[in-house]
Amino acid sequence: MKIEHYKKSDELHVKLFGELDELTGSYVRIVLDGLIDDDEIKKLYIDMSSLSFMDSTGIGVLIGRYKRLKPRGIPIYIQSPTPIVDRILGLSGMYEIMIKAV
């Protein structure tokens, strides 16, 4: 798992590479938590165009970040999910709490 990120004004952009599963979930959680603790962040964009696989652990990671950001009014935007990841996100109802960015 590789994670790239950059800030653009009050937006945090994160790109995930590889697989988001039980093996990598803790690492992704720790990195994202460190990034979203920035008080200047008003939007989080997660680019999933290079994410080849995600299981229920990945859903848990996303829900956890949602729960941390919701009290601060910070939306999460999912960008360019691969077809398999898009299907998992759709079936799990994640698009009801996160925005699929076009």
C-alpha distance (Angstrom), angle and dihedral (degrees) to the residues before:
residue distance angle dihedral
M1 . . .
K2 3.75 . .
I3 3.80 124.7 .
E4 3.80 125.7 -163.7
H5 3.79 123.5 -175.8
Y6 3.76 143.5 172.8
K7 3.79 137.6 174.3
K8 3.77 122.7 -125.0
S9 3.79 110.4 -172.6
D10 3.83 104.1 -57.1
E11 3.83 94.3 -16.9
L12 3.78 125.9 98.7
H13 3.81 114.3 -152.1
V14 3.81 117.5 -163.5
K15 3.80 126.3 -178.7
L16 3.80 120.8 -162.3
F17 3.81 122.4 -154.4
G18 3.80 126.8 -168.4
E19 3.79 125.8 1.9
L20 3.79 129.1 -17.4
D21 3.78 104.0 -154.9
E22 3.81 142.6 117.1
L23 3.79 91.6 -61.0
T24 3.82 96.0 52.9
G25 3.81 102.3 25.3
S26 3.81 96.6 93.5
Y27 3.79 92.0 49.8
V28 3.82 92.6 49.7
R29 3.81 90.9 46.7
I30 3.81 92.8 52.2
V31 3.81 94.0 46.4
L32 3.81 94.2 46.3
D33 3.81 92.7 46.7
G34 3.78 90.3 52.8
L35 3.80 90.8 50.6
I36 3.81 98.6 44.6
D37 3.80 93.8 50.0
D38 3.81 86.4 80.0
D39 3.82 105.9 111.8
E40 3.82 91.9 -149.4
I41 3.82 93.1 65.8
K42 3.83 114.3 107.5
K43 3.84 99.8 163.6
L44 3.80 134.2 27.5
Y45 3.79 120.6 -152.6
I46 3.81 118.0 -169.0
D47 3.80 114.0 -165.4
M48 3.80 109.6 -154.2
S49 3.80 98.5 174.3
S50 3.82 91.1 113.1
L51 3.80 97.1 40.7
S52 3.79 106.3 112.2
F53 3.82 97.8 -176.5
M54 3.79 140.6 10.9
D55 3.80 129.7 178.7
S56 3.80 134.7 -178.3
T57 3.80 90.2 -68.3
G58 3.81 87.9 62.7
I59 3.80 90.4 50.6
G60 3.80 88.0 51.8
V61 3.80 91.5 51.2
L62 3.81 90.7 51.8
I63 3.81 93.5 46.7
G64 3.78 90.7 49.8
R65 3.81 92.1 53.0
Y66 3.82 89.6 46.0
K67 3.82 90.2 54.3
R68 3.79 90.9 50.1
L69 3.80 94.4 48.4
K70 3.81 101.3 38.6
P71 3.85 95.5 75.0
R72 3.81 87.8 54.5
G73 3.83 91.5 49.7
I74 3.80 92.9 -117.7
P75 3.82 114.9 149.3
I76 3.80 124.0 -146.9
Y77 3.79 118.4 -137.5
I78 3.80 119.8 -161.0
Q79 3.81 111.2 -148.7
S80 3.79 129.0 -161.0
P81 3.81 101.0 -21.6
T82 3.79 114.4 -167.7
P83 3.83 112.8 -110.2
I84 3.82 94.3 -99.8
V85 3.80 93.0 46.5
D86 3.81 90.6 45.4
R87 3.79 89.8 54.2
I88 3.82 92.4 50.0
L89 3.80 91.4 48.4
G90 3.80 91.7 48.2
L91 3.81 95.3 47.2
S92 3.79 92.5 46.6
G93 3.82 93.2 52.6
M94 3.79 94.2 -118.1
Y95 3.80 91.6 137.3
E96 3.79 88.2 64.8
I97 3.82 90.8 66.0
M98 3.81 100.6 25.5
I99 3.77 129.7 48.1
K100 3.79 121.9 -116.8
A101 3.80 102.6 -138.9
V102 3.77 116.7 -147.0
